[in-house]
Amino acid sequence: MVFKEVERIMKANGWAPVYRIGFQYHYRKAGCESPAPIPDLGGRALPIDILENLQKITGLSFSG
């Protein structure tokens, strides 16, 4: 799964970008304490460990 796909899922579930550091975007949702970082790897697939970390933070499923 690439950055744009993850970003689309997160935005559809109420997550909004709050800031960017280099190629890393940070998203936040009302009621959640910590921001969810997503690296934009220029069209390459995100590593599975990053997707698993995002699932823990957001509670969303990024498989498929």
NORFEN-V864609 format. One record per backbone hydrogen bond with DSSP energy under -1.0 kcal/mol. CO is the residue of the C=O (numbers start at 1). NH is the residue of the N-H. E is the energy in kcal/mol with one decimal. If there is no record, write none. Layout:
# NORFEN-V864609
co-><CO CO>
nh-><NH NH>
e-><E E>
This chain:
# NORFEN-V864609
co-><1 2 3 4 5 6 7 8 10 11 16 19 21 23 24 25 26 26 27 28 29 36 38 47 48 49 50 51 52 53 54 55>
nh-><46 6 7 8 9 10 11 12 15 14 28 26 24 40 21 38 18 19 36 16 32 27 25 51 52 53 54 55 56 57 58 59>
e-><-3.0 -1.9 -3.1 -2.1 -1.9 -2.6 -2.7 -1.9 -2.5 -1.4 -2.6 -2.6 -2.2 -3.0 -2.7 -3.3 -3.1 -1.2 -3.2 -2.5 -2.2 -2.3 -2.9 -1.7 -2.5 -1.9 -2.3 -2.1 -1.8 -2.2 -3.0 -2.1>
